[in-house]
């Protein structure tokens, strides 16, 4: 039961995203695939069954007490529905079989045709997850939909190395394919919103210095990501971004997507450390982060996690409430769920606003 002086999780998240101080720092350890362990099912079954995934997330929420659901299943969801071969390990995250890419030649970029996400296998699963979570907990807990950016999806269909080479040698083919993908992803985002998502998170992984230059990202994804973001806002919900790449480009993502918040694992490329990031960006774009998933989920003790989270909360204490404590990327699918509970406890212990 929520005490009278406490906000619901949904209210807490919404307040932080508006740069208004909630009762405490919201906490979202990005427990997605890890929830499969709560009901004792295998990862491959969880990855393909909307009802099972929804029930797993709801059960994990009851145990852990996080403030928002994220409907990330894996980064091959969209690619699978376009026809890409995907491998489903029993106890690990699904991944595309890039030794057998859907796009085998440059000419194949032009053969990519639109699909209806509402009539597919895996995107429709995520849509159904949004609906199930919204029906069960949408009145009190944030439900965040998830869309892999068009360049990310394309890399799943072609393979990263091949796509990077094609960006240089065959840019028109890349742009043609990204155009097709963008229209599908817009509809995918809209469908999740119609199903009850309070916000949509676009994964713009390639907008980081560890992957490609700003100039290249602005050419091949920036304008397309903008169209997806604009469609999300036009549908009346909040735009979030996720980017766990190093040297993340906050400036060009702000320029093209104008997100309310970014889930990230590293400081912006124009900042030397988290302290500088908090000073420069903390009152412009809400930070969702930034615990190291592998350390938090596997290596650290609960006491170490709480101290690490305390330092993060302290770093962003002067950002007018614009901070959500989270892992910098998905909580390890086989991580210790007690570690996620420790993050929630840290928020309750150190994250109270006076």
Residue, then its C-alpha position, 0 to 999 in steps of 0.5 A: x500500500x502506498x503511504x499518503x505522502x508517497x507518489x505512485x511509481x507512475x507519478x514519481x517517473x512523470x514528476x522527474x521527467x518534468x524536472x519537479x522533485x518527486x518524493x524520492x529518486x525514481x528507480x528502474x534497474x531495466x529488468x527485462x529478460x531477467x524476469x524470465x527467471x522469476x517464473x522459472x521459464x527458459x529465455x527462448x520461451x520468454x522471448x516469443x510469448x507475450x503472455x509469459x513475458x508479461x506475467x514474468x515482468x509483473x512478477x518481477x515487479x512485485x518482488x523488486x518494486x521498480x518504478x517502470x516497465x521497459x518492453x525491451x525483449x532483445x535487439x532482433x525483434x524487428x529484424x526477425x519480422x522482416x525475415x532475418x534468421x534469429x538464434x534463440x538460446x535456451x538461457x540467453x538473449x536471442x541474436x541475429x544469425x549474421x552469417x546468413x544476413x537477409x541483406x546479402x548484396x547491395x541490391x537487396x537493400x532495395x528489395x526491403x519492403x514495408x510490413x505491418x508491425x501489428x500483423x507480425x510475430x515479434x513486434x506484435x508480441x511487444x505490442x501485446x506486452x504493452x497492452x498486458x502491462x498497461x491493463x495490469x499496472x498502467x494506472x500506477x506504474x510507468x510502461x515504456x515501449x521500445x523501438x530499435x532505431x532504423x540504423x540498428x535494425x538495418x545492422x541486424x539485417x546486413x551485419x555491422x561490418x558490412x553495413x558500415x562499409x556500405x555507408x561509405x560505398x553505397x550510401x543511397x542504398x542505405x538511405x533507401x532501406x532506412x526510409x523503409x524501416x522508418x515508416x514501419x518503426x513509426x507504426x510500431x511506436x504508434x501501436x505500442x502507444x495505442x496499447x497503453x505505453x506512457x512513453x516510447x524509448x528509441x534506441x539510437x546506439x549508433x549516435x556514439x563516438x565508439x561506433x560512428x562519427x556525428x556527421x555519419x549519424x546525422x546523415x544516416x539516422x538523425x533525420x529518420x530518428x526525428x520522424x519517429x520522435x515527432x510521431x511519438x510526440x504527436x501521439x501524445x506521449x513522451x520521447x525517451x532515448x537509450x544509448x549505451x555507447x561510449x562518448x554518446x552524442x547528446x548534442x546531435x540527439x538533442x538537435x534531431x530527437x529533442x528527447x525528454x530523457x536519455x538512458x545512457x551508460x557513459x557521460x556525453x562525449x563533450x564531458x570528461x566525467x559524470x560530474x561535468x555531465x551533470x553540470x552541463x546536461x543535467x538540467x537539459x535532458x533527464x539522465x536515466x542511469x548509470x549503474x554498470x550492468x555487469x558490475x551491478x548484476x553480477x559482481x557487486x554485493x548489495x552493500x557495494x551497490x547501495x554505495x555506488x547508487x548513493x554516489x550517483x544520486x549525489x552527483x545529480x542532486x542539483x538537477x532539480x529532480x531530473x534523474x532516474x536511477x537505473x542501470x546504463x543498459x539492460x540488467x543482466x538476463x542472468x544477473x542476481x535479482x537481489x542486486x536490483x532490489x538493492x538499487x531500489x533500497x538505495x533510492x529509498x534510503x538515499x534518494x529522498x527529497x526534503 
